Amino acid sequence: MPLLRTVPTATNTVVVVGSVPLSGFKLQFNTDLSATNWTDSGQVRTVVGGENQVIVAPAGENRFYRLRWP
């Protein structure tokens, strides 16, 4: 299972980074870790320096992220 890490940026966003390849995995988020209604992030991932990256803008609420295998 690939691991995720987050990197804050100077533009008030966060980059969610995962190892390559992530074929078949979906990045999902939820505002409550105890809930079961995870949502696909819908953001496009790009490969930069051999890593998958997704830029996440602040949403005004806490968000937790996970990778999900179908």
Distance bins in CASP14 RR format, pairs under 12 A and 6 or more apart:
PFRMAT RR
TARGET T0000
AUTHOR 0000-0000-0000
RMODE 2
METHOD distances of the structure
MODEL  1
1 18 0 0 0 0 0 1 0 0 0 0 0
1 19 0 0 0 0 0 1 0 0 0 0 0
1 22 0 0 0 0 0 1 0 0 0 0 0
1 25 0 0 0 0 1 0 0 0 0 0 0
1 66 0 0 0 0 0 1 0 0 0 0 0
1 67 1 0 0 1 0 0 0 0 0 0 0
1 68 0 0 0 0 0 1 0 0 0 0 0
1 69 1 0 0 1 0 0 0 0 0 0 0
2 16 0 0 0 0 0 1 0 0 0 0 0
2 17 0 0 0 0 1 0 0 0 0 0 0
2 18 1 0 1 0 0 0 0 0 0 0 0
2 19 1 0 1 0 0 0 0 0 0 0 0
2 20 0 0 0 0 1 0 0 0 0 0 0
2 21 0 0 0 0 1 0 0 0 0 0 0
2 22 1 0 1 0 0 0 0 0 0 0 0
2 23 0 0 0 0 0 1 0 0 0 0 0
2 24 0 0 0 0 0 1 0 0 0 0 0
2 25 1 0 0 1 0 0 0 0 0 0 0
2 26 0 0 0 0 0 1 0 0 0 0 0
2 27 0 0 0 0 0 1 0 0 0 0 0
2 45 0 0 0 0 0 1 0 0 0 0 0
2 51 0 0 0 0 1 0 0 0 0 0 0
2 52 0 0 0 0 1 0 0 0 0 0 0
2 66 0 0 0 0 0 1 0 0 0 0 0
2 67 1 0 0 1 0 0 0 0 0 0 0
2 68 0 0 0 0 0 1 0 0 0 0 0
2 69 0 0 0 0 1 0 0 0 0 0 0
3 16 0 0 0 0 0 1 0 0 0 0 0
3 17 0 0 0 0 1 0 0 0 0 0 0
3 18 1 0 0 1 0 0 0 0 0 0 0
3 19 1 0 0 1 0 0 0 0 0 0 0
3 22 0 0 0 0 0 1 0 0 0 0 0
3 25 0 0 0 0 0 1 0 0 0 0 0
3 51 0 0 0 0 0 1 0 0 0 0 0
3 52 0 0 0 0 0 1 0 0 0 0 0
3 65 0 0 0 0 0 1 0 0 0 0 0
3 66 0 0 0 0 0 1 0 0 0 0 0
3 67 0 0 0 0 1 0 0 0 0 0 0
4 14 0 0 0 0 0 1 0 0 0 0 0
4 15 0 0 0 0 0 1 0 0 0 0 0
4 16 1 0 1 0 0 0 0 0 0 0 0
4 17 1 0 0 1 0 0 0 0 0 0 0
4 18 1 0 1 0 0 0 0 0 0 0 0
4 19 0 0 0 0 1 0 0 0 0 0 0
4 22 0 0 0 0 1 0 0 0 0 0 0
4 25 0 0 0 0 1 0 0 0 0 0 0
4 27 0 0 0 0 1 0 0 0 0 0 0
4 28 0 0 0 0 0 1 0 0 0 0 0
4 29 0 0 0 0 0 1 0 0 0 0 0
4 41 0 0 0 0 0 1 0 0 0 0 0
4 45 0 0 0 0 0 1 0 0 0 0 0
4 51 0 0 0 0 0 1 0 0 0 0 0
4 52 0 0 0 0 1 0 0 0 0 0 0
4 53 0 0 0 0 0 1 0 0 0 0 0
4 54 0 0 0 0 1 0 0 0 0 0 0
4 56 0 0 0 0 0 1 0 0 0 0 0
4 64 0 0 0 0 0 1 0 0 0 0 0
4 65 1 0 0 1 0 0 0 0 0 0 0
4 66 1 0 0 1 0 0 0 0 0 0 0
4 67 1 0 0 1 0 0 0 0 0 0 0
4 68 0 0 0 0 0 1 0 0 0 0 0
5 14 0 0 0 0 0 1 0 0 0 0 0
5 15 0 0 0 0 1 0 0 0 0 0 0
5 16 1 0 0 1 0 0 0 0 0 0 0
5 17 1 0 1 0 0 0 0 0 0 0 0
5 18 1 0 0 1 0 0 0 0 0 0 0
5 19 0 0 0 0 1 0 0 0 0 0 0
5 51 0 0 0 0 1 0 0 0 0 0 0
5 52 0 0 0 0 0 1 0 0 0 0 0
5 53 0 0 0 0 0 1 0 0 0 0 0
5 54 0 0 0 0 0 1 0 0 0 0 0
5 65 0 0 0 0 0 1 0 0 0 0 0
5 67 0 0 0 0 0 1 0 0 0 0 0
6 13 0 0 0 0 0 1 0 0 0 0 0
6 14 1 0 1 0 0 0 0 0 0 0 0
6 15 1 0 0 1 0 0 0 0 0 0 0
6 16 1 0 1 0 0 0 0 0 0 0 0
6 17 1 0 0 1 0 0 0 0 0 0 0
6 18 0 0 0 0 0 1 0 0 0 0 0
6 27 0 0 0 0 0 1 0 0 0 0 0
6 53 0 0 0 0 0 1 0 0 0 0 0
6 54 0 0 0 0 0 1 0 0 0 0 0
6 55 0 0 0 0 0 1 0 0 0 0 0
6 56 0 0 0 0 1 0 0 0 0 0 0
6 63 0 0 0 0 0 1 0 0 0 0 0
6 64 0 0 0 0 0 1 0 0 0 0 0
6 65 1 0 0 1 0 0 0 0 0 0 0
7 13 0 0 0 0 1 0 0 0 0 0 0
7 14 1 0 0 1 0 0 0 0 0 0 0
7 15 1 0 1 0 0 0 0 0 0 0 0
7 16 0 0 0 0 1 0 0 0 0 0 0
7 17 1 0 0 1 0 0 0 0 0 0 0
7 18 0 0 0 0 0 1 0 0 0 0 0
7 48 0 0 0 0 0 1 0 0 0 0 0
7 51 0 0 0 0 0 1 0 0 0 0 0
7 53 0 0 0 0 1 0 0 0 0 0 0
7 54 0 0 0 0 0 1 0 0 0 0 0
7 55 0 0 0 0 1 0 0 0 0 0 0
7 56 0 0 0 0 0 1 0 0 0 0 0
8 14 1 0 1 0 0 0 0 0 0 0 0
8 15 0 0 0 0 1 0 0 0 0 0 0
8 16 0 0 0 0 0 1 0 0 0 0 0
8 17 0 0 0 0 0 1 0 0 0 0 0
8 55 0 0 0 0 0 1 0 0 0 0 0
8 56 0 0 0 0 0 1 0 0 0 0 0
8 58 0 0 0 0 0 1 0 0 0 0 0
9 15 1 0 0 1 0 0 0 0 0 0 0
9 16 0 0 0 0 0 1 0 0 0 0 0
9 17 0 0 0 0 0 1 0 0 0 0 0
9 53 0 0 0 0 0 1 0 0 0 0 0
9 55 1 0 0 1 0 0 0 0 0 0 0
9 56 0 0 0 0 1 0 0 0 0 0 0
9 57 0 0 0 0 0 1 0 0 0 0 0
9 58 0 0 0 0 0 1 0 0 0 0 0
11 55 0 0 0 0 1 0 0 0 0 0 0
11 56 0 0 0 0 0 1 0 0 0 0 0
11 57 0 0 0 0 1 0 0 0 0 0 0
11 58 0 0 0 0 0 1 0 0 0 0 0
12 55 0 0 0 0 0 1 0 0 0 0 0
12 56 0 0 0 0 0 1 0 0 0 0 0
12 57 1 0 0 1 0 0 0 0 0 0 0
12 58 1 0 0 1 0 0 0 0 0 0 0
12 59 0 0 0 0 0 1 0 0 0 0 0
12 60 0 0 0 0 0 1 0 0 0 0 0
13 43 0 0 0 0 0 1 0 0 0 0 0
13 53 0 0 0 0 0 1 0 0 0 0 0
13 54 0 0 0 0 0 1 0 0 0 0 0
13 55 1 0 1 0 0 0 0 0 0 0 0
13 56 1 0 0 1 0 0 0 0 0 0 0
13 57 1 0 1 0 0 0 0 0 0 0 0
13 58 1 0 0 1 0 0 0 0 0 0 0
13 59 0 0 0 0 0 1 0 0 0 0 0
14 29 0 0 0 0 0 1 0 0 0 0 0
14 41 0 0 0 0 0 1 0 0 0 0 0
14 43 0 0 0 0 0 1 0 0 0 0 0
14 53 0 0 0 0 0 1 0 0 0 0 0
14 54 0 0 0 0 1 0 0 0 0 0 0
14 55 1 0 0 1 0 0 0 0 0 0 0
14 56 1 0 1 0 0 0 0 0 0 0 0
14 57 0 0 0 0 1 0 0 0 0 0 0
14 58 0 0 0 0 1 0 0 0 0 0 0
14 59 0 0 0 0 0 1 0 0 0 0 0
14 63 0 0 0 0 1 0 0 0 0 0 0
14 65 0 0 0 0 1 0 0 0 0 0 0
15 27 0 0 0 0 0 1 0 0 0 0 0
15 43 0 0 0 0 0 1 0 0 0 0 0
15 45 0 0 0 0 0 1 0 0 0 0 0
15 46 0 0 0 0 0 1 0 0 0 0 0
15 48 0 0 0 0 1 0 0 0 0 0 0
15 51 0 0 0 0 1 0 0 0 0 0 0
15 52 0 0 0 0 0 1 0 0 0 0 0
15 53 1 0 1 0 0 0 0 0 0 0 0
15 54 1 0 0 1 0 0 0 0 0 0 0
15 55 1 0 1 0 0 0 0 0 0 0 0
15 56 1 0 0 1 0 0 0 0 0 0 0
15 57 0 0 0 0 0 1 0 0 0 0 0
15 65 0 0 0 0 0 1 0 0 0 0 0
16 22 0 0 0 0 0 1 0 0 0 0 0
16 25 0 0 0 0 0 1 0 0 0 0 0
16 27 1 0 0 1 0 0 0 0 0 0 0
16 28 0 0 0 0 0 1 0 0 0 0 0
16 29 0 0 0 0 1 0 0 0 0 0 0
16 41 0 0 0 0 1 0 0 0 0 0 0
16 42 0 0 0 0 0 1 0 0 0 0 0
16 43 0 0 0 0 1 0 0 0 0 0 0
16 45 0 0 0 0 1 0 0 0 0 0 0
16 46 0 0 0 0 0 1 0 0 0 0 0
16 51 0 0 0 0 0 1 0 0 0 0 0
16 52 0 0 0 0 1 0 0 0 0 0 0
16 53 1 0 0 1 0 0 0 0 0 0 0
16 54 1 0 1 0 0 0 0 0 0 0 0
16 55 1 0 0 1 0 0 0 0 0 0 0
16 56 1 0 1 0 0 0 0 0 0 0 0
16 57 0 0 0 0 0 1 0 0 0 0 0
16 63 0 0 0 0 0 1 0 0 0 0 0
16 64 0 0 0 0 0 1 0 0 0 0 0
16 65 1 0 1 0 0 0 0 0 0 0 0
16 66 0 0 0 0 0 1 0 0 0 0 0
16 67 0 0 0 0 1 0 0 0 0 0 0
17 27 0 0 0 0 0 1 0 0 0 0 0
17 45 0 0 0 0 1 0 0 0 0 0 0
17 46 0 0 0 0 0 1 0 0 0 0 0
17 47 0 0 0 0 0 1 0 0 0 0 0
17 48 0 0 0 0 1 0 0 0 0 0 0
17 49 0 0 0 0 1 0 0 0 0 0 0
17 50 0 0 0 0 1 0 0 0 0 0 0
17 51 1 0 1 0 0 0 0 0 0 0 0
17 52 1 0 0 1 0 0 0 0 0 0 0
17 53 1 0 1 0 0 0 0 0 0 0 0
17 54 0 0 0 0 1 0 0 0 0 0 0
17 55 0 0 0 0 0 1 0 0 0 0 0
17 56 0 0 0 0 0 1 0 0 0 0 0
17 65 0 0 0 0 0 1 0 0 0 0 0
17 67 0 0 0 0 0 1 0 0 0 0 0
18 25 0 0 0 0 1 0 0 0 0 0 0
18 27 0 0 0 0 1 0 0 0 0 0 0
18 45 0 0 0 0 1 0 0 0 0 0 0
18 46 0 0 0 0 0 1 0 0 0 0 0
18 47 0 0 0 0 1 0 0 0 0 0 0
18 48 0 0 0 0 0 1 0 0 0 0 0
18 49 0 0 0 0 0 1 0 0 0 0 0
18 50 0 0 0 0 1 0 0 0 0 0 0
18 51 1 0 1 0 0 0 0 0 0 0 0
18 52 1 0 1 0 0 0 0 0 0 0 0
18 53 1 0 0 1 0 0 0 0 0 0 0
18 54 0 0 0 0 1 0 0 0 0 0 0
18 65 0 0 0 0 0 1 0 0 0 0 0
18 66 0 0 0 0 0 1 0 0 0 0 0
18 67 0 0 0 0 1 0 0 0 0 0 0
19 25 0 0 0 0 0 1 0 0 0 0 0
19 45 0 0 0 0 0 1 0 0 0 0 0
19 47 0 0 0 0 0 1 0 0 0 0 0
19 49 0 0 0 0 0 1 0 0 0 0 0
19 50 0 0 0 0 1 0 0 0 0 0 0
19 51 1 0 0 1 0 0 0 0 0 0 0
19 52 1 0 0 1 0 0 0 0 0 0 0
19 53 0 0 0 0 0 1 0 0 0 0 0
19 67 0 0 0 0 0 1 0 0 0 0 0
20 45 0 0 0 0 1 0 0 0 0 0 0
20 46 0 0 0 0 0 1 0 0 0 0 0
20 47 1 0 0 1 0 0 0 0 0 0 0
20 48 0 0 0 0 1 0 0 0 0 0 0
20 49 0 0 0 0 1 0 0 0 0 0 0
20 50 1 0 1 0 0 0 0 0 0 0 0
20 51 1 0 0 1 0 0 0 0 0 0 0
20 52 1 0 1 0 0 0 0 0 0 0 0
20 53 0 0 0 0 0 1 0 0 0 0 0
21 45 0 0 0 0 0 1 0 0 0 0 0
21 47 0 0 0 0 1 0 0 0 0 0 0
21 50 0 0 0 0 1 0 0 0 0 0 0
21 51 0 0 0 0 0 1 0 0 0 0 0
21 52 0 0 0 0 1 0 0 0 0 0 0
22 45 1 0 0 1 0 0 0 0 0 0 0
22 46 0 0 0 0 0 1 0 0 0 0 0
22 47 0 0 0 0 1 0 0 0 0 0 0
22 50 0 0 0 0 0 1 0 0 0 0 0
22 51 0 0 0 0 1 0 0 0 0 0 0
22 52 1 0 1 0 0 0 0 0 0 0 0
22 53 0 0 0 0 0 1 0 0 0 0 0
22 54 0 0 0 0 0 1 0 0 0 0 0
22 67 1 0 0 1 0 0 0 0 0 0 0
22 68 0 0 0 0 0 1 0 0 0 0 0
22 69 0 0 0 0 1 0 0 0 0 0 0
23 45 0 0 0 0 0 1 0 0 0 0 0
23 47 0 0 0 0 0 1 0 0 0 0 0
23 52 0 0 0 0 0 1 0 0 0 0 0
23 67 0 0 0 0 0 1 0 0 0 0 0
23 69 0 0 0 0 0 1 0 0 0 0 0
23 70 0 0 0 0 0 1 0 0 0 0 0
24 40 0 0 0 0 0 1 0 0 0 0 0
24 45 0 0 0 0 0 1 0 0 0 0 0
24 52 0 0 0 0 0 1 0 0 0 0 0
24 67 0 0 0 0 1 0 0 0 0 0 0
24 68 0 0 0 0 1 0 0 0 0 0 0
24 69 1 0 0 1 0 0 0 0 0 0 0
24 70 1 0 0 1 0 0 0 0 0 0 0
25 40 0 0 0 0 0 1 0 0 0 0 0
25 41 0 0 0 0 0 1 0 0 0 0 0
25 45 0 0 0 0 1 0 0 0 0 0 0
25 52 0 0 0 0 1 0 0 0 0 0 0
25 54 0 0 0 0 0 1 0 0 0 0 0
25 65 0 0 0 0 0 1 0 0 0 0 0
25 66 0 0 0 0 1 0 0 0 0 0 0
25 67 1 0 1 0 0 0 0 0 0 0 0
25 68 1 0 0 1 0 0 0 0 0 0 0
25 69 1 0 1 0 0 0 0 0 0 0 0
25 70 0 0 0 0 1 0 0 0 0 0 0
26 38 0 0 0 0 1 0 0 0 0 0 0
26 39 0 0 0 0 0 1 0 0 0 0 0
26 40 1 0 1 0 0 0 0 0 0 0 0
26 41 1 0 0 1 0 0 0 0 0 0 0
26 42 0 0 0 0 1 0 0 0 0 0 0
26 43 0 0 0 0 0 1 0 0 0 0 0
26 45 0 0 0 0 0 1 0 0 0 0 0
26 52 0 0 0 0 0 1 0 0 0 0 0
26 54 0 0 0 0 0 1 0 0 0 0 0
26 65 0 0 0 0 0 1 0 0 0 0 0
26 66 0 0 0 0 1 0 0 0 0 0 0
26 67 1 0 0 1 0 0 0 0 0 0 0
26 68 1 0 1 0 0 0 0 0 0 0 0
26 69 0 0 0 0 1 0 0 0 0 0 0
26 70 1 0 0 1 0 0 0 0 0 0 0
27 38 0 0 0 0 0 1 0 0 0 0 0
27 39 0 0 0 0 0 1 0 0 0 0 0
27 40 1 0 0 1 0 0 0 0 0 0 0
27 41 1 0 1 0 0 0 0 0 0 0 0
27 42 1 0 0 1 0 0 0 0 0 0 0
27 43 1 0 0 1 0 0 0 0 0 0 0
27 44 0 0 0 0 0 1 0 0 0 0 0
27 45 1 0 0 1 0 0 0 0 0 0 0
27 52 0 0 0 0 1 0 0 0 0 0 0
27 53 0 0 0 0 0 1 0 0 0 0 0
27 54 1 0 1 0 0 0 0 0 0 0 0
27 55 0 0 0 0 0 1 0 0 0 0 0
27 56 0 0 0 0 1 0 0 0 0 0 0
27 63 0 0 0 0 0 1 0 0 0 0 0
27 64 0 0 0 0 0 1 0 0 0 0 0
27 65 1 0 0 1 0 0 0 0 0 0 0
27 66 1 0 0 1 0 0 0 0 0 0 0
27 67 1 0 0 1 0 0 0 0 0 0 0
27 68 0 0 0 0 1 0 0 0 0 0 0
27 69 0 0 0 0 0 1 0 0 0 0 0
28 35 0 0 0 0 0 1 0 0 0 0 0
28 36 0 0 0 0 0 1 0 0 0 0 0
28 37 0 0 0 0 1 0 0 0 0 0 0
28 38 1 0 1 0 0 0 0 0 0 0 0
28 39 1 0 0 1 0 0 0 0 0 0 0
28 40 1 0 1 0 0 0 0 0 0 0 0
28 41 1 0 0 1 0 0 0 0 0 0 0
28 42 0 0 0 0 1 0 0 0 0 0 0
28 43 0 0 0 0 0 1 0 0 0 0 0
28 54 0 0 0 0 0 1 0 0 0 0 0
28 63 0 0 0 0 0 1 0 0 0 0 0
28 64 0 0 0 0 1 0 0 0 0 0 0
28 65 1 0 0 1 0 0 0 0 0 0 0
28 66 1 0 1 0 0 0 0 0 0 0 0
28 67 1 0 0 1 0 0 0 0 0 0 0
28 68 1 0 1 0 0 0 0 0 0 0 0
28 69 0 0 0 0 0 1 0 0 0 0 0
28 70 0 0 0 0 0 1 0 0 0 0 0
29 35 0 0 0 0 0 1 0 0 0 0 0
29 37 0 0 0 0 0 1 0 0 0 0 0
29 38 1 0 0 1 0 0 0 0 0 0 0
29 39 1 0 1 0 0 0 0 0 0 0 0
29 40 0 0 0 0 1 0 0 0 0 0 0
29 41 1 0 1 0 0 0 0 0 0 0 0
29 42 0 0 0 0 1 0 0 0 0 0 0
29 43 0 0 0 0 1 0 0 0 0 0 0
29 54 0 0 0 0 0 1 0 0 0 0 0
29 56 0 0 0 0 1 0 0 0 0 0 0
29 59 0 0 0 0 1 0 0 0 0 0 0
29 61 0 0 0 0 0 1 0 0 0 0 0
29 62 0 0 0 0 1 0 0 0 0 0 0
29 63 1 0 1 0 0 0 0 0 0 0 0
29 64 1 0 0 1 0 0 0 0 0 0 0
29 65 1 0 1 0 0 0 0 0 0 0 0
29 66 1 0 0 1 0 0 0 0 0 0 0
29 67 0 0 0 0 0 1 0 0 0 0 0
29 68 0 0 0 0 0 1 0 0 0 0 0
30 36 0 0 0 0 1 0 0 0 0 0 0
30 37 1 0 0 1 0 0 0 0 0 0 0
30 38 1 0 1 0 0 0 0 0 0 0 0
30 39 1 0 0 1 0 0 0 0 0 0 0
30 40 0 0 0 0 0 1 0 0 0 0 0
30 41 0 0 0 0 0 1 0 0 0 0 0
30 59 0 0 0 0 0 1 0 0 0 0 0
30 61 0 0 0 0 0 1 0 0 0 0 0
30 62 0 0 0 0 1 0 0 0 0 0 0
30 63 1 0 0 1 0 0 0 0 0 0 0
30 64 1 0 1 0 0 0 0 0 0 0 0
30 65 0 0 0 0 1 0 0 0 0 0 0
30 66 1 0 0 1 0 0 0 0 0 0 0
30 68 0 0 0 0 0 1 0 0 0 0 0
31 37 0 0 0 0 1 0 0 0 0 0 0
31 38 0 0 0 0 0 1 0 0 0 0 0
31 39 0 0 0 0 1 0 0 0 0 0 0
31 59 0 0 0 0 1 0 0 0 0 0 0
31 60 0 0 0 0 1 0 0 0 0 0 0
31 61 1 0 1 0 0 0 0 0 0 0 0
31 62 1 0 1 0 0 0 0 0 0 0 0
31 63 1 0 1 0 0 0 0 0 0 0 0
31 64 1 0 0 1 0 0 0 0 0 0 0
31 65 0 0 0 0 0 1 0 0 0 0 0
32 38 0 0 0 0 0 1 0 0 0 0 0
32 39 0 0 0 0 0 1 0 0 0 0 0
32 61 0 0 0 0 1 0 0 0 0 0 0
32 62 0 0 0 0 1 0 0 0 0 0 0
32 63 0 0 0 0 1 0 0 0 0 0 0
32 64 1 0 0 1 0 0 0 0 0 0 0
33 62 0 0 0 0 1 0 0 0 0 0 0
33 63 0 0 0 0 0 1 0 0 0 0 0
33 64 1 0 1 0 0 0 0 0 0 0 0
33 65 0 0 0 0 0 1 0 0 0 0 0
33 66 0 0 0 0 1 0 0 0 0 0 0
34 64 0 0 0 0 0 1 0 0 0 0 0
35 64 0 0 0 0 1 0 0 0 0 0 0
36 66 0 0 0 0 0 1 0 0 0 0 0
36 68 0 0 0 0 0 1 0 0 0 0 0
38 63 0 0 0 0 0 1 0 0 0 0 0
38 64 0 0 0 0 1 0 0 0 0 0 0
38 65 0 0 0 0 1 0 0 0 0 0 0
38 66 1 0 0 1 0 0 0 0 0 0 0
38 67 0 0 0 0 0 1 0 0 0 0 0
38 68 1 0 0 1 0 0 0 0 0 0 0
39 59 0 0 0 0 0 1 0 0 0 0 0
39 63 0 0 0 0 1 0 0 0 0 0 0
39 64 0 0 0 0 0 1 0 0 0 0 0
39 65 0 0 0 0 0 1 0 0 0 0 0
39 66 0 0 0 0 0 1 0 0 0 0 0
39 68 0 0 0 0 0 1 0 0 0 0 0
40 54 0 0 0 0 0 1 0 0 0 0 0
40 65 0 0 0 0 0 1 0 0 0 0 0
40 66 0 0 0 0 0 1 0 0 0 0 0
40 67 0 0 0 0 0 1 0 0 0 0 0
40 68 0 0 0 0 1 0 0 0 0 0 0
40 70 0 0 0 0 0 1 0 0 0 0 0
41 54 1 0 0 1 0 0 0 0 0 0 0
41 55 0 0 0 0 0 1 0 0 0 0 0
41 56 1 0 0 1 0 0 0 0 0 0 0
41 57 0 0 0 0 0 1 0 0 0 0 0
41 59 0 0 0 0 0 1 0 0 0 0 0
41 63 0 0 0 0 1 0 0 0 0 0 0
41 64 0 0 0 0 0 1 0 0 0 0 0
41 65 1 0 0 1 0 0 0 0 0 0 0
41 66 0 0 0 0 0 1 0 0 0 0 0
41 67 0 0 0 0 0 1 0 0 0 0 0
41 68 0 0 0 0 0 1 0 0 0 0 0
42 54 0 0 0 0 1 0 0 0 0 0 0
42 55 0 0 0 0 0 1 0 0 0 0 0
42 56 0 0 0 0 0 1 0 0 0 0 0
42 65 0 0 0 0 0 1 0 0 0 0 0
43 52 0 0 0 0 0 1 0 0 0 0 0
43 53 0 0 0 0 1 0 0 0 0 0 0
43 54 1 0 1 0 0 0 0 0 0 0 0
43 55 1 0 0 1 0 0 0 0 0 0 0
43 56 1 0 0 1 0 0 0 0 0 0 0
43 57 0 0 0 0 1 0 0 0 0 0 0
43 59 0 0 0 0 0 1 0 0 0 0 0
43 63 0 0 0 0 0 1 0 0 0 0 0
43 65 0 0 0 0 0 1 0 0 0 0 0
44 52 0 0 0 0 0 1 0 0 0 0 0
44 53 0 0 0 0 1 0 0 0 0 0 0
44 54 1 0 0 1 0 0 0 0 0 0 0
44 55 0 0 0 0 1 0 0 0 0 0 0
44 56 0 0 0 0 0 1 0 0 0 0 0
45 51 0 0 0 0 1 0 0 0 0 0 0
45 52 1 0 1 0 0 0 0 0 0 0 0
45 53 1 0 0 1 0 0 0 0 0 0 0
45 54 1 0 1 0 0 0 0 0 0 0 0
45 55 0 0 0 0 1 0 0 0 0 0 0
45 56 0 0 0 0 0 1 0 0 0 0 0
45 67 0 0 0 0 0 1 0 0 0 0 0
46 52 1 0 0 1 0 0 0 0 0 0 0
46 53 1 0 1 0 0 0 0 0 0 0 0
46 54 1 0 0 1 0 0 0 0 0 0 0
46 55 0 0 0 0 1 0 0 0 0 0 0
47 53 1 0 0 1 0 0 0 0 0 0 0
47 54 0 0 0 0 0 1 0 0 0 0 0
48 54 0 0 0 0 0 1 0 0 0 0 0
48 55 0 0 0 0 0 1 0 0 0 0 0
52 67 0 0 0 0 1 0 0 0 0 0 0
54 65 0 0 0 0 1 0 0 0 0 0 0
54 67 0 0 0 0 0 1 0 0 0 0 0
56 63 1 0 0 1 0 0 0 0 0 0 0
56 64 0 0 0 0 0 1 0 0 0 0 0
56 65 1 0 0 1 0 0 0 0 0 0 0
57 63 0 0 0 0 0 1 0 0 0 0 0
59 65 0 0 0 0 0 1 0 0 0 0 0
END
